[in-house]
């Protein structure tokens, strides 16, 4: 089993070195991961100059960052902006964050969040609205995020798992991981006295308990969570693992979750190559027409922005937890 810090250092060599158009969350997460790694390990290579050059075209042309066909997955591609504002001392990067977060509103009815309740939106909304609230203190961001998550609760099923969306009532692995990650991000940024925090935490724990029942003996989760005949899927495992590690580090999960987390890290880390390759990452998946389509969804082996970015976040979060910071 790889040490989290070693895995993070290796992954940071291969991921987080581009932000292409259309901007997308996978590359944004990887940029954020490089920043978090250097914050944790100041002796590691400083990515500041490299990232500044990567993002400069977007800073220089704020209104054209997103195209007319872009959506929530694209808006979440700026999830590095607040971290970069802190690391550089340049508050202008907060303008990027606000520009993206404002795309989610001003209300649920007027914004881009799917009324069919697609679970990937949990993460896309939480990571941007939550950061915008923390960076600006504007409670409208926190309230919109809480309202959206509360509006989704009827798609959480009695067994504690989330449908992909109302039109696709199937337990897609990365979909459930998006839900776990979204709630973990929301709990990271919503203030302790927010009136919705208690029910969101209760919902998150209920979901994690549902997921824990389906963790494979390898530590991994599967392409379809409740179908053991489907393949072990890497991005679902790293995103769920990150959510648990964050909860332990921030104190909203008890120590009893450590065994689930350690199994997840063992399974995921064994499937990360020294060359940055990731084993079994499901391709991009919109709502599918039937269960068979999820079961047969193709996966990649090798370098993969989606899998590598989430693996980097997980590795850094594990390293933070182990370091007690």
Secondary structure by P-SEA (a helix, b strand, c coil): cccaaaaaaaaaacccccccccccaaaaaaaaaaaaaaaaccccccaaaaaaaaaaaaaacccccccccccccccccccaaaaaaaaaccaaaaaaaaaaaaccccccccccccccccaaaaaaaaaaaaaaaaacccaaaaaaaaaaaaaaccccccccccccccccccccaaaaaaaaaaaaaaaacccccccaaaaaaaaaaaaaaaaaaaccccccccccccccccccccaaaaaaaaaaaaaaaaccccccaaaaaaaaaaaaaaacccccccccccccccccccaaaaaabbbbccccaaaaaaaaaaaaaaaaaaacc
